[in-house]
């Protein structure tokens, strides 16, 4: 599959679009970094400990205090008072942290609505080839690396260099990589963690200790050289800026960088129009069916309908084809809108168990293309498909749209007259 990355600069800020066969799959608008807090590491101060909620509120310098749950204070095995009590009584939050205590924490769920950020004391530092887990004490390999011999090679390579009591997650782009870039990546991350600890020891809370790369660097860092396609920019000046980023973050992508002179690369590739269509509540499918996407704070609900499609032979075939088209579009919508959390899908009812099994299998295969972890839970007793997608920063809607001043985000306005003052 041909996968292109388009980069368009607006001043000092870069907008990035990822296309597969010229279809928009992911988009990162300019100035998106202004709201990006995910992965930031802070020295925070405990403002309040709530034993009844098994949580603490930690001041990290943001508008709202962050939320630290007991499970995010210690490693899972350490969450119990002793090994003998595992599975029984857990340690209380007030045994682990005290009011006024300074803690090094990392944001893993950004603030949204009335909620502050959720933080953890188990930080992770992402690099090009791996993610360092300073408190991890284990080595994991991306599930997309399927060759067992390669998985073992990578584990053994990292294990020899990894400091004691640290862990690592080896990323997909590490597959078949030589030892030098992998180990250099590991050494850089270990050095950065030592710098963070040193800064924390000399600082007073609240204090930002570490922020992740900017938007452009994060996209380049995650790109896989094995994917066909190009990294396209529209001017010589942009070419030089992106070339510097590639040389610093992912030199293996240098041959993918191409200059395609244009007044507006996003307009040439129909990015703006595709984004507008994709953000609509109703999204049409190729055959004439459509899906309805409704996002609320607790979850996202997606409804599938046959719409204009009346089929050619019988009802079962019409329903099955519409559902299968919806699978592809739903997977795309989750990536494009960056929807996280619980997703409930109401596919059109199918009579045959075999068709339902094919549908779930197709959904799982489409979700494997997503770089964010997606778990398909299966079909509920009511015939709804439930899945979860890991939250990874702000959803696209919150970045490119604002709440309506008339209806307050409801999407409806009252039709009855207001009483006169």
Long-range contacts (C-beta under 8 A, 24 or more apart in sequence): 1-227, 1-228, 2-228, 2-229, 3-227, 3-228, 3-229, 4-229, 4-230, 4-231, 4-232, 4-269, 5-219, 5-223, 5-229, 5-230, 5-231, 5-232, 6-232, 6-265, 6-266, 6-269, 6-271, 7-216, 7-231, 7-232, 7-233, 7-238, 7-242, 7-265, 8-234, 8-238, 8-264, 8-265, 8-266, 9-238, 9-241, 13-215, 14-214, 14-215, 14-216, 15-266, 16-215, 16-216, 16-219, 17-266, 17-269, 17-271, 18-219, 19-269, 19-271, 22-269, 22-270, 23-274, 23-332, 24-270, 24-271, 24-274, 24-275, 24-278, 24-336, 25-332, 25-335, 25-336, 26-335, 26-336, 26-338, 27-271, 27-275, 27-336, 27-396, 28-215, 28-219, 29-396, 29-399, 29-400, 32-215, 32-394, 32-399, 33-214, 33-215, 35-110, 35-394, 35-398, 35-399, 36-110, 36-212, 36-215, 36-393, 36-394, 37-62, 37-107, 37-110, 37-111, 37-117, 38-107, 38-108, 38-109, 38-110, 38-212, 38-392, 38-393, 39-106, 39-107, 39-108, 39-124, 39-126, 39-211, 39-212, 40-106, 40-107, 40-208, 40-210, 40-211, 40-212, 41-104, 41-105, 41-106, 41-123, 41-196, 41-208, 41-209, 41-210, 41-211, 42-104, 42-105, 42-106, 42-107, 42-119, 42-205, 42-206, 42-207, 42-208, 42-209, 43-102, 43-103, 43-104, 43-199, 43-200, 43-203, 43-204, 43-205, 43-206, 43-207, 43-209, 44-102, 44-103, 44-104, 44-105, 44-119, 44-205, 44-206, 45-100, 45-101, 45-102, 45-103, 45-205, 45-206, 46-97, 46-98, 46-99, 46-100, 46-101, 46-102, 46-103, 47-99, 48-99, 49-93, 49-94, 49-97, 49-98, 49-99, 50-93, 51-92, 51-93, 51-94, 53-93, 54-90, 54-92, 54-93, 55-93, 56-93, 56-97, 57-116, 58-103, 58-105, 58-119, 59-205, 59-206, 60-105, 60-107, 60-117, 60-119, 60-205, 60-206, 60-208, 61-206, 61-207, 61-208, 62-111, 62-116, 62-117, 63-111, 63-116, 64-111, 64-115, 64-116, 64-117, 65-116, 66-105, 66-107, 66-116, 66-117, 66-118, 66-119, 67-115, 67-116, 67-117, 67-118, 67-119, 68-97, 68-103, 68-105, 68-118, 68-119, 68-120, 68-121, 69-118, 70-96, 72-108, 72-118, 72-119, 72-120, 72-121, 72-122, 73-97, 73-121, 74-121, 75-122, 75-135, 75-137, 102-204, 102-205, 103-205, 104-196, 104-197, 104-200, 104-209, 109-391, 110-391, 110-393, 110-394, 112-297, 112-394, 112-398, 113-297, 123-193, 124-169, 125-189, 125-192, 125-193, 125-210, 126-212, 126-221, 127-185, 127-186, 127-188, 127-189, 127-221, 128-171, 128-173, 128-181, 128-185, 128-221, 128-249, 128-250, 129-170, 129-171, 129-173, 129-174, 129-177, 129-181, 129-182, 129-185, 130-158, 130-168, 130-169, 130-170, 130-171, 130-174, 130-182, 130-185, 130-186, 130-189, 131-168, 131-169, 131-171, 132-166, 132-167, 132-168, 132-186, 132-189, 132-190, 132-193, 133-166, 133-167, 133-168, 133-169, 134-166, 134-193, 135-165, 135-166, 135-167, 136-166, 136-167, 136-168, 137-165, 137-166, 137-167, 138-167, 139-167, 139-168, 139-169, 139-170, 140-167, 140-168, 140-169, 140-170, 141-169, 141-170, 142-169, 142-170, 142-171, 142-172, 142-174, 142-175, 144-172, 144-175, 144-368, 145-170, 145-172, 145-174, 145-175, 147-175, 150-175, 150-176, 154-182, 157-182, 157-183, 158-182, 158-183, 158-186, 161-186, 161-187, 162-186, 163-190, 166-190, 172-224, 173-222, 173-223, 173-224, 173-225, 173-226, 173-250, 175-226, 181-252, 213-249, 216-242, 216-245, 217-245, 217-248, 217-249, 220-245, 220-246, 220-249, 220-250, 220-253, 221-249, 221-250, 222-371, 223-250, 223-253, 223-256, 225-250, 225-252, 225-253, 225-256, 229-256, 230-256, 230-257, 230-258, 231-256, 231-257, 231-258, 232-258, 232-259, 232-260, 232-265, 233-257, 233-258, 233-259, 233-260, 233-265, 234-259, 234-260, 234-261, 234-262, 234-263, 234-264, 234-265, 235-259, 235-261, 275-336, 275-400, 278-332, 278-333, 278-336, 278-337, 279-337, 279-396, 279-397, 279-400, 279-401, 283-329, 283-333, 285-309, 285-322, 285-325, 285-326, 285-329, 286-325, 287-321, 287-322, 287-325, 289-322, 289-325, 289-326, 291-326, 291-329, 291-330, 291-333, 293-333, 293-337, 295-337, 295-339, 295-395, 295-397, 298-341, 298-342, 299-341, 299-342, 299-343, 299-344, 300-339, 300-341, 300-342, 300-343, 300-344, 301-343, 301-344, 301-345, 301-346, 302-330, 302-333, 302-343, 302-344, 302-345, 302-346, 303-346, 304-345, 304-346, 304-347, 304-348, 305-348, 306-348, 316-350, 316-351, 316-352, 316-355, 319-348, 319-349, 319-350, 320-350, 320-355, 320-358, 320-359, 322-348, 323-347, 323-348, 323-350, 323-359, 324-358, 324-359, 324-362, 327-359, 327-362, 327-363, 327-366, 328-366, 330-363, 330-366, 331-363, 331-366, 331-367, 331-369, 331-370, 334-367, 334-370, 334-374, 334-389, 335-370, 335-372, 336-396, 337-395, 337-396, 337-397, 338-392, 338-393, 338-394, 338-395, 338-396, 339-389, 339-395, 340-372, 340-389, 340-390, 340-391, 340-392, 340-395, 341-388, 341-389, 341-391, 342-386, 342-387, 342-388, 343-386, 343-387, 343-388, 343-389, 344-384, 344-385, 344-386, 345-384, 345-385, 345-386, 345-387, 346-383, 346-384, 347-383, 347-385, 349-383, 359-385, 360-385, 363-387
